[in-house]
Amino acid sequence: MKKNYLLFVILVLSGAILWGCATTSSNANADVIGTLTPVPSDFAGQTNPFGEEAAVAGAAVFKNNCESCHGRQGHGDGPAGTALVPAPKNLALLQTMAGDDYLFWRISFGKDGTAMIAWKDVLTEEQIWQIIAFIRTLE
């Protein structure tokens, strides 16, 4: 009887541990992007005026300014990004969920509480749009 009880306790604890891991994993996946902050009205509805052809120029701007944190393919795995908490966003995933207006606003003004700086005083608006065109090519 004692063996059955011990086995039961082990199974219950194992189940609780697995459930906790599954819940943590699920929450971690949700936090990869999380809920996107609404775009301020000054930026809402903006679309890239340069189109897909700007992606080539955007690749160079991205390489020089974003790749160290976000990685070559934008997965948030750049060499400088590995030490950041929170980790840089996976731009390949983010670009499937966010509009041009969100990306332009977030790149321009950065994000408080993260290492994402405001690029509006470093890059021109055209360069930011070029980066967005490049981000749209990421998989």
Beta strands, then each sheet from edge to edge (+ up, - down):
end
